[in-house]
Amino acid sequence: MIKFAAFLLLFGIASVQAESKSFEFNFDDWPEGQPKEEAFVVDGKFSITAKDGNKALVAEVGELVEACVLLGDSARGSASIQAKVFSSRKGRSLPRYSIGVHGQSGYRLVVAPAQKQLQLTKSDEVVKSVPLEWPNEAWFHVKLEVKQLGEKQWTITAKAWADGVEEPTEGQMVHEDATLRGQGKCSLWATPYSGTPIYFDDVKIAISLE
């Protein structure tokens, strides 16, 4: 009986799955103007405005800072974020934006048209990069996934694709990390170097709460 009880206990522990949560933000039900409290603005100025027949979260033009907003709950394990973003150039000036997981110092997928690169960064350092074909004045999809496979085993996958095209099955960048803590909220970042606003829409977040 003791052995059987021990077996049930071990089986129960093995069967426990990490709690997970997901969030979707298309902003259509948000009033125009200041964002709701679900969007925690760290720096810069964000607002809700109409764009292409819908509403979007926009990083406004003003003081030139790297605007940042946090969304969803804080992850304790795996996390992913995806969004579509509209940006434009002005003369020779180009915008820059990114999506991130695990707080302000976590991994970020950066769209850097000035460098003609799609970059994977960690604590502002470029970990990997691939060539980028950035679409001026068009929506562009970006997705970043950080999965915990073991206590010290994480896989980071990043991809980007044009609007109206199916999501790629494989990531353009894949990276392994054995030191990640994996805690913090997902984020949106924007620096309107071109002096034009940067719009975010259809933001989808999934996090683990281990």
C-alpha positions in Angstrom: 0.0 0.0 0.0 2.8 2.4 0.8 4.5 1.7 -2.5 1.3 2.3 -4.3 0.7 5.6 -2.5 4.2 6.7 -3.3 3.6 5.8 -7.0 0.4 7.9 -7.0 2.2 10.8 -5.4 5.0 10.7 -7.9 2.6 10.4 -10.8 0.6 13.3 -9.5 3.6 15.5 -9.3 4.7 14.5 -12.8 1.3 15.2 -14.1 1.1 18.8 -12.8 1.4 21.3 -15.6 2.5 24.9 -15.3 -0.3 27.4 -15.2 -0.5 29.6 -18.3 -2.3 32.8 -19.3 -2.9 34.5 -22.6 -3.8 38.1 -23.5 -5.0 39.7 -26.7 -5.0 43.4 -27.4 -6.6 44.7 -30.6 -7.5 48.0 -28.9 -10.8 48.4 -30.7 -12.8 48.5 -27.5 -10.4 51.0 -25.9 -11.5 54.6 -25.9 -9.3 57.0 -27.9 -6.7 58.9 -26.0 -4.8 57.7 -22.9 -4.4 53.9 -22.8 -6.1 51.8 -20.2 -4.3 50.7 -17.0 -3.5 47.3 -18.6 -0.9 49.2 -20.6 1.8 50.4 -18.2 3.8 53.1 -19.9 7.5 53.1 -18.7 8.8 55.8 -20.9 7.6 58.0 -23.9 4.0 58.8 -24.7 1.5 56.2 -26.0 -2.2 56.8 -26.9 -5.1 54.9 -28.6 -6.0 56.2 -32.0 -7.8 55.2 -35.2 -5.7 53.5 -37.9 -6.8 51.8 -41.1 -10.4 51.4 -39.9 -9.4 50.0 -36.5 -7.8 51.3 -33.4 -4.2 50.9 -32.5 -1.7 51.7 -29.7 0.6 54.5 -31.1 4.0 55.6 -29.9 3.6 59.4 -30.4 6.2 61.7 -31.9 7.7 64.1 -29.4 10.8 63.9 -27.2 13.1 61.5 -28.8 13.2 58.6 -26.3 12.9 54.8 -26.6 9.3 54.6 -25.6 8.3 51.4 -23.7 5.0 50.0 -22.5 4.5 46.7 -20.6 1.4 44.5 -21.1 -0.1 41.4 -19.5 1.0 39.7 -16.3 4.5 38.9 -15.3 5.8 35.6 -16.6 7.6 33.0 -14.5 8.8 30.8 -17.2 8.1 30.6 -20.9 6.7 33.7 -22.6 5.8 34.8 -26.1 4.6 38.0 -27.8 3.5 38.9 -31.3 2.2 42.0 -32.9 1.8 43.8 -36.2 3.4 47.2 -36.5 3.0 50.1 -38.9 5.9 52.6 -39.4 7.3 54.9 -42.0 10.4 56.8 -43.0 10.8 60.5 -43.5 13.6 61.5 -45.9 16.6 59.5 -44.8 15.4 59.1 -41.2 14.1 55.6 -40.3 12.1 54.3 -37.3 13.1 51.6 -34.9 10.8 49.3 -32.8 10.8 46.0 -31.0 8.8 43.5 -28.9 10.2 41.9 -25.8 9.6 39.3 -23.1 10.7 39.0 -19.4 10.8 42.7 -18.5 12.9 45.6 -19.7 16.2 43.6 -19.6 14.9 40.5 -21.3 15.1 39.3 -24.9 13.8 41.6 -27.6 13.2 41.2 -31.3 14.3 44.5 -32.9 13.3 45.9 -36.3 16.2 48.1 -37.2 15.7 49.5 -40.8 18.7 51.8 -40.5 21.0 48.8 -40.2 18.8 46.8 -42.6 18.7 44.1 -39.8 16.3 42.1 -37.8 18.0 41.8 -34.4 17.7 39.5 -31.4 19.0 41.4 -28.3 19.4 40.7 -24.6 20.0 43.6 -22.2 20.6 45.9 -25.3 23.3 43.6 -26.7 22.8 42.1 -30.1 22.9 38.3 -29.8 22.0 37.5 -33.4 20.9 39.4 -36.6 19.6 38.6 -40.0 19.1 40.8 -43.1 15.8 42.7 -43.1 13.5 43.9 -45.9 11.5 46.5 -44.0 8.3 47.6 -45.6 7.8 51.4 -45.5 4.3 52.6 -44.7 3.0 49.1 -44.3 2.0 46.7 -41.5 4.7 44.2 -40.5 4.3 41.2 -38.3 6.8 40.3 -35.6 6.9 37.3 -33.1 9.2 36.3 -30.3 8.9 33.1 -28.3 11.1 32.1 -25.3 10.4 28.5 -24.2 11.7 26.8 -21.1 12.6 23.2 -21.9 14.4 22.4 -18.6 15.8 24.0 -15.5 18.7 25.5 -17.4 17.5 25.1 -21.0 15.8 27.8 -22.9 15.1 28.2 -26.6 14.5 31.6 -28.2 12.8 31.8 -31.6 12.2 35.1 -33.5 10.4 35.6 -36.8 9.0 38.5 -38.9 6.8 38.5 -42.0 4.9 40.9 -44.3 1.2 41.6 -43.9 -1.0 39.4 -46.0 1.6 36.6 -46.0 1.3 33.4 -43.9 3.4 33.2 -40.8 6.7 31.3 -41.5 6.9 27.9 -40.0 10.5 28.3 -39.0 12.1 31.2 -37.1 14.6 33.4 -38.8 16.6 33.3 -35.6 16.9 30.6 -33.0 19.1 30.9 -29.9 19.8 28.8 -26.9 20.3 30.1 -23.3 21.3 28.3 -20.1 21.3 31.4 -17.8 17.9 32.9 -18.2 15.7 33.7 -15.2 12.6 34.0 -17.2 10.6 36.6 -15.2 8.8 39.8 -16.1 6.2 41.3 -18.4 6.1 41.4 -22.2 6.8 44.8 -23.8 6.5 47.0 -26.8 9.3 49.5 -27.7 9.4 52.3 -30.2 11.8 55.1 -31.2 10.3 57.4 -33.9 13.7 58.6 -35.3 11.8 59.5 -38.5 9.5 61.9 -36.8 6.4 59.7 -37.7 4.3 57.7 -35.2 4.7 54.0 -34.8 1.4 51.9 -34.5 1.0 48.6 -32.7 -2.0 46.3 -33.2 -3.2 42.7 -32.7 -0.9 42.1 -29.8 -1.0 38.5 -28.6 0.8 37.4 -25.4 1.2 33.9 -23.8 3.0 33.4 -20.5 3.8 30.6 -18.1 3.2 31.1 -14.3 5.3 28.2 -13.0 
